[in-house]
């Protein structure tokens, strides 16, 4: 009864504080499937057919990952490269993702002020998400406003719990809207 | 004894010199023959012809070996060049020579007989020279072989046809065997069927029994017995022995003992062929040459030119690559060893008069002697003209056509996995395995496995060590594996060597022996299992993966360090003690190094 599929990409999940709690919270919802990419494919050998079968059952696809070098962790990039191929996600006959919704649930190490034109990263975080936004559009998916957690490593336990609760609420709302 | 000494001495002295001068071994043998022959030093008596007949067996063995290389499917693929190119070559050359004979005022029977005989080329010289120059797998080599094969087949009807051309009627050949035509045909058919059926059904179990005795000389004896037996059978039914053994070779080409057979027959073939070339050289009648040098040399020139014209025309007709056309033509423009047989046959049956055959024998022998020279001319002055063109033509041709790239020694559990994964990905492998029972079992599953002890250089040679790119040593017996490595280092330095080591100590020894890549047999599978244990104990799969990756890296680095250390101290005595200490160090250093290898989180200050 999967309605929401979370593609979870974190290369160091045991050391993650926030993402671990987000994933934990999401798992408590029975309409959500959390799919841990690094757990399934430690050798990066992605089973494309299996991934597509998961996507077929989902109406909302959440990509939950930390931001590394203004992008996603490498295994998720590999996932995008292999799974969203011509004839499946785009191109002739490639309408399998049409109408599904894309939610980027991302965490950053720096605080929000770093993602300003005068901050250390020089641009708004939104601008860095352009590749994901356009990927969603190219696959005829709806790109939802991203769920962002800044300064993930600095949050205290209460902050993390609050973030997890918000995440859960968002997922619930998405489910109700379906 | 004395004769053998002279022949061997002549070969040992002249062949290396000829090779050093870039003339090839065939010319070396021929020159050696003329020098020790009755017309120069006279070190050998006048029974050269007897020796030549004996040595012709080398040609028979060569065709057996050629057959072994040629699977039936491959032969079927060659049917067009064999029948078309070969057939036209024989017919056109015969017609041209006959016409010349008629113009010179000979009777049509004489002209036709001479034409037929001179249409033949020398299988022995052409194949040996082309092999030596590595031309057999080229277009020219394959087509030349097709023509030679047709000629070898054509000898049979010629032997039947020639007596009909006799000037003075003599005893009929067919009746001399005591059979009518159709009976003879039936006997021939039976003999060939016997070879094919026997080769398919009987030889495999026979070889298995022989191989399981583990007595090498018995295997050698069996191989020789097989070739000689078939030659005798062919003689009995009036077929060419070369053709019979060729068929036997083709029948056995799929056999797992093929490489072992090759290795056993090869030295005999080499020696006999050398002897044959020497006797050709020694049999050149210089008296006749001296009496009428202009006539003889003119005839040699005419022979070469006529054949040349026909060959180049056919090469163009069959659309060979331009450069290959010339190699093909230069290689085949000579008379062959069958000419000697047929000329003596025709004299005996009064088909041709002695005063015609005697000079022609000299002409044929000289044309054979000139072949290596013609091939050198082609190589040095003709081929360079096509170099740039050839580069363009041959670019898409670089993929080895069925030539073995990888030799795998040992087809146990380890070698099997290596072989399966390589062949499935389109790499051609040749597998050598010493256990006959194992081979039988694996053959049932369709594996290409050959019987033999890979630590023998001849077998490595037969398996294609000269042309292969790398060798995988996957046999259990460590001493034998080291022996293979040492042989390859000496004889096949171009081969990249990959070895399976059972443990660290063996890995050291392989490294010292010069192996390029070694893998400890249990190392990777143990780590794989360990990774799965960690995951099932609750470690995140990617953490487990990285932990194992780090362990592997550290351990491999450590083995390399020890090898370096080993070279300095040369202390083998306390190997096991040292090993244990090293292991402790590995474990200690792991803890530090793994921390160091752990990656940093991105994006934090």
Interface residues (C-beta under 8 A of the other chain):
Chain A: X11 X12 X13 X14 X15 X36 X38 X39 X40 X42 X43 X66 X67 X68 X69 X108 X109 X110 X153
Chain B: X531 X539 X540 X541 X542 X543 X544 X545 X546 X599 X601 X602 X603 X604 X605
